[in-house]
Every structure is written in structure tokens, then in C-alpha cells.
């Protein structure tokens, strides 16, 4: 695929993702975070593969940035899920 095709696909995916997320009611965002963590985990694995491929310097740098961003997303998602579940326990927050 050419750069223009890849850019077009990225922009369309970003637009569709934004439209889907904004249509979800706010009380469902936190429960859906747990499912999104699984997807972020897959993204993390893919970014590790790209970062470790060493095909070009640009791929390695972009792969490293993707690893960092996906890791932040996974850890943040689990922290939010843990906080949400702690609110429903009998003892309160841990």
C-alpha cells in the first residue's frame, strides 16, 4: 500500500472510532474499558514485534512509541477497572 492509502485508512479508522465511542452512554464507558484492555494488549504485542524487527530506524522508533503508548493504555485501563470494582466491594476502596 502506498503512503496515501495508509494515511486515508488511518484517518477513516480514527473517524469511525471517534463516532463509535461518542455514541456509547457514559455509564457504559468503564465496563467497556476491560474489553478494550484485551485489544490494547494485542496492540502491545504487535508494537513489540514492530519495534524488535529492526527493519528500519523509523520502524524501530515508531514501534517503541507504540509500545510506550499501548503500555500506558493497558495500565491505565486496569487501574480504572480496579477502582471501579473497588467501589462495589463491601469494604470500600482497597
Secondary structure, DSSP 4 states (H G I P E B T S, - for coil): --HHHHHHHHHHHHHHHHHHHHTS-GGGHHHHHHHHHHHHHHHHHHHHHHHHH-S-HHHHHHHHHHHHHHHHHHHHHHHHHHHHHHHTSTT---
